[in-house]
Amino acid sequence: MALAVERSWPAGAPLEGVALTRYGHGLPTRRIRVVEAGHPIPNDAGELAAREMLAAARALGPEDLLLALLSGGGSALLSLPAEGISMEDLRAVTKELLRSGAPIQDINTVRKHLSAIQGGRLAAATRARVLALIVSDVTGNDPTHVASGPCAPDPTTYADALAVLQRYSIEPSAPVRRRLEEGARGALAETPKPGEALFARVENRVIATAHRSLEAAAGVLEKAGIAPRIVGDAITGEAREVAKGMAAEVRSIRDHGGPIKLPLALISGGECTVTVKSQTGRGGRCAEFLLALGVELAGEKDVWAIAADTDGIDGSEDNAGALLAPDSLARARAHGLDAAKLLEANDSWGFFSSIGDLLVTGPTRTNVSDYRCILVL
């Protein structure tokens, strides 16, 4: 996005800024400085860059324009702990939230109330006009949820953040609990809310969505002679439960397809969650979805599937996702692997790695949620 801005900016017009992305995802730019930092767990590099961004926003005047380029991943990258909260506090609670199976909206409710820059605070810090261009990776495409909404009004509260921690049985550090409790009592200023006057000079514009990516995929499949069916662009829930639902749909097509013409591709988007129970398993939500799908469809012929995160990273591993073939479980058994046991151990990465079916794309430098396709021949 930063590179596109540089290429499109009017010649001779002033332009400066900082682009913050995850390690290994940067591109060479000339006028906008690129900083790489930790994701999905925040680190000091992200904090330093976020602090620099906030200071730059505060220095702008009413005649200036603050252009914010936001996409999924920004919640972890743009980490500037609020007063009294350390980076270690923020890292610890983020880890627990990611392992809990909480949806991204709940995770970001907590993050916003531990941040000095998210939840509308970046927009509130400047006198400039603000234009936020947003690549959405969240259900509903609400700007408040993308990158924890640094330029968007925040309808959630400190009390909501406390309720999230309670719901997922997360015991935060003492500074985190103290801040959220003080905020809930009204001792701390809330995040900027919908209807506040400051948002009269702020525009949040969504420029890319998951559904557009699914439409593009449908076009590719149609050209290949495969009938596409978009079953949803905002599918959420526990990955293995979503897989059960998809498997049931495949069996229904096989058993009661009627006039349905094969080959057929079931396409979906949206981010599932994984409640991590194993301390040793590896893998992200896309690979876990596929492994669960394979277990559910064991013995089913002529069904192939792919699931991948559109940013090229499934969870914290180096793969975008994986591929599932009709013989995947059989090949795994030949390696002495039990698919069901690996699923219970949250080790989907281990399963697909052992049979050579991880999908590794490298950085795509975009993020419009996950992409799943089940091909029924």
C-alpha positions as CSV (number, residue, x, y, z in Angstrom):
1,M,0.0,0.0,0.0
2,A,2.9,2.4,0.8
3,L,4.5,1.6,-2.5
4,A,1.3,2.2,-4.4
5,V,0.9,5.6,-2.7
6,E,4.4,6.6,-3.7
7,R,3.8,5.6,-7.3
8,S,0.5,7.5,-7.4
9,W,1.3,10.6,-5.4
10,P,1.4,13.9,-7.4
11,A,4.9,14.9,-8.5
12,G,6.4,17.6,-6.3
13,A,3.8,17.2,-3.6
14,P,5.2,16.7,-0.1
15,L,5.0,13.1,1.2
16,E,6.6,11.5,4.2
17,G,5.7,8.7,6.6
18,V,6.4,5.3,8.1
19,A,5.0,1.9,7.0
20,L,5.0,-0.9,9.5
21,T,4.8,-4.5,8.4
22,R,5.8,-7.9,9.7
23,Y,9.3,-9.3,9.4
24,G,10.2,-10.3,5.8
25,H,7.2,-8.5,4.3
26,G,8.8,-5.1,3.4
27,L,9.4,-3.6,0.0
28,P,11.8,-1.0,-1.1
29,T,10.3,2.5,-1.0
30,R,11.9,6.0,-1.4
31,R,9.9,8.5,0.6
32,I,8.1,6.3,3.1
33,R,10.3,4.5,5.5
34,V,9.5,0.8,6.0
35,V,9.9,-0.8,9.5
36,E,9.5,-4.5,10.1
37,A,8.2,-5.8,13.5
38,G,6.7,-8.7,15.3
39,H,3.4,-10.4,14.4
40,P,1.2,-12.0,15.7
41,I,2.9,-11.3,19.0
42,P,3.9,-7.6,19.3
43,N,7.5,-6.5,20.1
44,D,9.6,-3.5,20.8
45,A,10.2,-2.7,17.1
46,G,6.5,-2.2,16.6
47,E,6.2,-0.1,19.7
48,L,9.0,2.3,18.5
49,A,7.4,2.7,15.1
50,A,4.0,3.3,16.6
51,R,5.4,5.9,18.9
52,E,7.0,7.6,16.0
53,M,3.7,7.6,14.0
54,L,1.8,9.0,17.0
55,A,4.3,11.8,17.4
56,A,4.2,12.6,13.7
57,A,0.4,12.8,13.8
58,R,0.5,15.2,16.8
59,A,2.8,17.5,14.8
60,L,0.4,17.9,11.9
61,G,-1.8,21.0,11.5
62,P,-5.3,21.6,10.2
63,E,-4.1,22.1,6.6
64,D,-2.3,18.8,6.6
65,L,-3.6,15.3,5.5
66,L,-2.9,12.2,7.6
67,L,-3.2,9.2,5.3
68,A,-3.5,6.0,7.2
69,L,-3.0,2.7,5.3
70,L,-4.6,-0.1,7.4
71,S,-5.0,-3.8,7.0
72,G,-5.3,-6.9,9.0
73,G,-2.3,-7.5,11.2
74,G,-2.2,-3.9,12.3
75,S,-3.5,-4.8,15.8
76,A,-0.3,-6.6,16.6
77,L,2.1,-4.5,14.6
78,L,0.8,-1.1,15.8
79,S,1.4,-1.8,19.4
80,L,1.9,1.2,21.7
81,P,1.0,0.2,25.3
82,A,-1.0,2.7,27.2
83,E,0.5,4.4,30.3
84,G,1.2,1.9,33.0
85,I,1.3,-1.1,30.6
86,S,4.6,-2.6,29.5
87,M,5.2,-4.4,26.2
88,E,5.6,-7.7,28.2
89,D,2.1,-7.1,29.7
90,L,0.7,-6.6,26.2
91,R,2.6,-9.7,24.8
92,A,1.4,-11.9,27.6
93,V,-2.3,-11.1,27.3
94,T,-2.1,-11.2,23.5
95,K,-0.7,-14.8,23.7
96,E,-3.5,-15.9,26.0
97,L,-6.2,-14.3,23.8
98,L,-4.8,-16.0,20.7
99,R,-4.8,-19.4,22.4
100,S,-8.3,-19.0,23.8
101,G,-10.2,-19.3,20.6
102,A,-11.7,-15.8,21.0
103,P,-12.8,-14.1,17.8
104,I,-10.8,-11.1,16.6
105,Q,-13.4,-8.6,17.6
106,D,-13.1,-9.7,21.2
107,I,-9.3,-9.8,21.1
108,N,-9.3,-6.2,19.7
109,T,-11.7,-5.0,22.3
110,V,-9.0,-5.8,24.9
111,R,-6.2,-4.4,22.7
112,K,-7.9,-1.1,22.2
113,H,-8.2,-0.4,25.9
114,L,-4.5,-1.2,26.5
115,S,-3.3,0.9,23.6
116,A,-2.3,4.6,23.3
117,I,-2.9,4.6,19.5
118,Q,-5.7,2.2,18.6
119,G,-9.4,2.5,19.2
120,G,-9.6,5.9,17.4
121,R,-6.8,7.4,19.4
122,L,-4.6,8.0,16.4
123,A,-7.3,10.2,14.8
124,A,-7.9,11.9,18.1
125,A,-4.2,12.8,18.4
126,T,-4.0,15.0,15.3
127,R,-5.5,18.3,14.1
128,A,-5.1,17.2,10.5
129,R,-7.8,15.8,8.1
130,V,-7.6,12.0,8.2
131,L,-8.2,9.5,5.4
132,A,-7.9,5.9,6.3
133,L,-7.7,3.5,3.4
134,I,-8.6,0.0,4.7
135,V,-8.0,-3.5,3.4
136,S,-10.5,-5.5,5.5
137,D,-9.9,-9.0,6.9
138,V,-12.8,-9.0,9.3
139,T,-16.4,-10.1,9.3
140,G,-18.7,-7.2,8.3
141,N,-15.7,-4.9,7.2
142,D,-16.3,-2.5,10.1
143,P,-13.3,-0.2,10.3
144,T,-13.3,-0.3,14.1
145,H,-12.2,-4.0,13.9
146,V,-9.4,-3.7,11.3
147,A,-6.1,-3.1,12.9
148,S,-8.1,-2.3,16.1
149,G,-9.4,0.9,14.4
150,P,-6.8,3.5,15.1
151,C,-8.8,6.1,13.1
152,A,-12.3,4.8,13.8
153,P,-14.8,5.4,16.6
154,D,-14.8,2.6,19.2
155,P,-18.2,1.4,20.5
156,T,-16.6,-0.9,23.1
157,T,-15.7,0.0,26.7
158,Y,-13.2,-1.0,29.5
159,A,-16.0,-3.0,31.0
160,D,-16.4,-4.9,27.7
161,A,-12.6,-5.7,27.8
162,L,-12.9,-7.0,31.3
163,A,-15.8,-9.2,30.2
164,V,-13.8,-10.7,27.4
165,L,-11.0,-11.7,29.8
166,Q,-13.6,-13.3,32.1
167,R,-15.4,-15.1,29.3
168,Y,-12.2,-16.8,28.2
169,S,-10.9,-17.4,31.7
170,I,-7.8,-15.2,31.2
171,E,-6.0,-13.9,34.2
172,P,-4.0,-10.9,33.0
173,S,-1.0,-9.3,34.8
174,A,-1.7,-6.9,37.6
175,P,-1.1,-3.7,35.6
176,V,-3.5,-4.9,32.8
177,R,-6.3,-5.7,35.3
178,R,-5.7,-2.5,37.2
179,R,-6.0,-0.4,34.0
180,L,-9.1,-2.1,32.8
181,E,-10.8,-1.9,36.3
182,E,-9.9,1.8,36.7
183,G,-11.3,2.5,33.2
184,A,-14.5,0.6,34.0
185,R,-14.9,2.8,37.1
186,G,-14.5,6.0,35.0
187,A,-11.1,6.9,36.4
188,L,-9.6,6.8,32.9
189,A,-10.7,8.4,29.6
190,E,-12.5,6.1,27.3
191,T,-11.6,5.5,23.7
192,P,-13.3,8.0,21.3
193,K,-16.9,7.0,20.7
194,P,-19.3,7.2,17.7
195,G,-20.7,10.7,17.2
196,E,-17.8,12.6,18.7
197,A,-17.0,15.8,16.9
198,L,-13.4,14.8,16.0
199,F,-14.7,12.3,13.5
200,A,-16.2,15.1,11.3
201,R,-12.7,15.5,9.8
202,V,-12.1,11.7,9.5
203,E,-13.0,9.3,6.7
204,N,-12.6,5.5,7.0
205,R,-12.8,4.0,3.5
206,V,-12.8,0.2,2.9
207,I,-11.0,-0.4,-0.4
208,A,-10.7,-4.2,-0.4
209,T,-12.8,-7.0,1.1
210,A,-12.9,-10.8,1.4
211,H,-15.9,-11.0,-0.8
212,R,-14.1,-9.4,-3.7
213,S,-11.4,-12.0,-3.4
214,L,-13.9,-14.8,-3.5
215,E,-15.5,-13.3,-6.6
216,A,-12.1,-13.2,-8.3
217,A,-11.6,-16.9,-7.3
218,A,-15.0,-17.8,-8.7
219,G,-14.0,-16.2,-12.0
220,V,-10.9,-18.3,-12.2
221,L,-12.8,-21.5,-11.5
222,E,-15.5,-20.7,-14.1
223,K,-12.8,-20.3,-16.7
224,A,-11.5,-23.7,-15.8
225,G,-15.0,-25.2,-16.3
226,I,-15.8,-25.6,-12.6
227,A,-19.0,-24.3,-11.2
228,P,-18.3,-22.0,-8.2
229,R,-20.6,-21.6,-5.2
230,I,-19.7,-18.8,-2.7
231,V,-21.1,-20.2,0.6
232,G,-20.0,-17.2,2.7
233,D,-17.4,-14.5,3.0
234,A,-17.6,-14.1,6.8
235,I,-17.6,-17.7,8.1
236,T,-16.3,-17.8,11.7
237,G,-16.3,-20.3,14.6
238,E,-14.0,-23.1,15.8
239,A,-12.1,-24.4,12.7
240,R,-12.9,-28.0,13.3
241,E,-16.6,-27.3,13.8
242,V,-16.7,-25.3,10.6
243,A,-15.0,-28.3,8.9
244,K,-17.8,-30.6,10.1
245,G,-20.4,-28.3,8.6
246,M,-18.5,-28.2,5.3
247,A,-18.1,-32.0,5.3
248,A,-21.8,-32.4,5.8
249,E,-22.5,-30.1,2.8
250,V,-20.1,-32.3,0.6
251,R,-21.9,-35.5,1.7
252,S,-25.3,-33.9,1.0
253,I,-24.1,-33.0,-2.5
254,R,-22.9,-36.5,-3.1
255,D,-26.1,-38.1,-1.7
256,H,-28.8,-35.7,-2.8
257,G,-27.2,-33.5,-5.4
258,G,-30.0,-33.9,-7.9
259,P,-29.5,-31.5,-10.7
260,I,-26.2,-30.2,-9.3
261,K,-23.5,-30.5,-12.0
262,L,-20.0,-31.5,-11.0
263,P,-17.3,-30.5,-10.8
264,L,-18.3,-28.0,-8.1
265,A,-16.2,-25.7,-6.0
266,L,-17.5,-24.5,-2.5
267,I,-15.7,-21.2,-1.8
268,S,-15.7,-19.4,1.5
269,G,-13.9,-16.7,3.4
270,G,-13.7,-15.4,7.0
271,E,-11.4,-16.3,9.8
272,C,-12.1,-19.4,12.0
273,T,-10.6,-19.7,15.5
274,V,-8.7,-22.5,17.2
275,T,-8.9,-23.2,20.9
276,V,-5.3,-24.4,21.6
277,K,-5.1,-27.2,24.1
278,S,-1.7,-28.6,23.2
279,Q,1.6,-27.0,24.3
280,T,3.5,-28.7,21.5
281,G,1.3,-28.8,18.5
282,R,2.0,-26.5,15.5
283,G,-0.3,-25.0,12.9
284,G,-2.8,-22.3,12.2
285,R,-6.5,-22.1,11.7
286,C,-6.4,-23.0,8.0
287,A,-4.4,-26.1,8.4
288,E,-6.5,-27.2,11.4
289,F,-9.7,-26.7,9.3
290,L,-8.2,-28.9,6.5
291,L,-7.1,-31.6,8.9
292,A,-10.5,-31.7,10.5
293,L,-12.1,-31.8,7.1
294,G,-9.9,-34.7,6.1
295,V,-10.9,-36.6,9.2
296,E,-14.6,-36.0,8.6
297,L,-14.4,-37.0,4.9
298,A,-12.2,-40.0,5.4
299,G,-12.9,-42.5,2.6
300,E,-14.6,-39.9,0.4
301,K,-13.3,-40.0,-3.1
302,D,-12.7,-37.2,-5.5
303,V,-12.8,-34.3,-3.0
304,W,-9.9,-31.9,-2.9
305,A,-9.5,-28.8,-0.7
306,I,-7.3,-25.8,0.0
307,A,-7.3,-23.4,2.9
308,A,-4.9,-20.5,3.3
309,D,-4.6,-17.1,4.8
310,T,-4.4,-14.5,2.1
311,D,-1.4,-12.8,3.7
312,G,0.7,-15.9,3.2
313,I,1.0,-16.8,6.9
314,D,-1.2,-19.3,8.7
315,G,-0.9,-18.5,12.4
316,S,2.7,-18.2,13.4
317,E,4.2,-20.7,10.9
318,D,5.8,-20.0,7.5
319,N,3.1,-21.5,5.4
320,A,0.0,-19.9,4.0
321,G,-2.1,-23.0,4.6
322,A,-2.2,-26.5,3.1
323,L,-3.7,-28.8,0.5
324,L,-6.0,-31.8,1.2
325,A,-6.2,-34.6,-1.3
326,P,-8.4,-37.7,-1.3
327,D,-5.3,-39.8,-0.3
328,S,-3.9,-37.5,2.3
329,L,-4.9,-39.6,5.3
330,A,-3.6,-42.8,3.6
331,R,-0.3,-41.2,2.9
332,A,-0.1,-40.0,6.5
333,R,-0.8,-43.5,7.7
334,A,2.1,-44.8,5.6
335,H,4.3,-42.4,7.6
336,G,2.9,-43.8,10.9
337,L,0.7,-40.7,11.5
338,D,-2.8,-40.8,13.0
339,A,-4.8,-37.8,11.7
340,A,-7.3,-37.8,14.5
341,K,-4.6,-37.8,17.2
342,L,-2.7,-35.0,15.5
343,L,-5.9,-33.0,15.3
344,E,-6.5,-33.4,19.0
345,A,-2.9,-32.2,19.6
346,N,-3.4,-29.1,17.4
347,D,-0.6,-30.3,15.2
348,S,-2.0,-29.7,11.7
349,W,1.3,-28.3,10.6
350,G,3.0,-31.6,11.6
351,F,0.5,-33.6,9.6
352,F,0.7,-31.7,6.3
353,S,4.4,-31.1,6.6
354,S,5.0,-34.9,6.9
355,I,3.2,-35.6,3.6
356,G,4.6,-32.6,1.8
357,D,1.3,-30.7,1.4
358,L,1.9,-27.4,3.1
359,L,1.2,-24.4,0.9
360,V,4.1,-22.0,1.1
361,T,3.6,-18.7,-0.9
362,G,5.8,-16.3,0.9
363,P,4.6,-12.8,1.7
364,T,1.6,-11.7,-0.4
365,R,1.6,-8.2,1.2
366,T,-2.2,-8.1,1.4
367,N,-4.7,-9.6,3.8
368,V,-8.4,-10.1,3.0
369,S,-9.1,-12.9,5.5
370,D,-8.8,-16.6,4.8
371,Y,-9.6,-18.4,1.5
372,R,-11.1,-21.9,1.5
373,C,-12.1,-24.0,-1.5
374,I,-13.5,-27.5,-1.6
375,L,-13.5,-29.1,-5.0
376,V,-16.0,-31.9,-5.5
377,L,-15.4,-33.8,-8.8
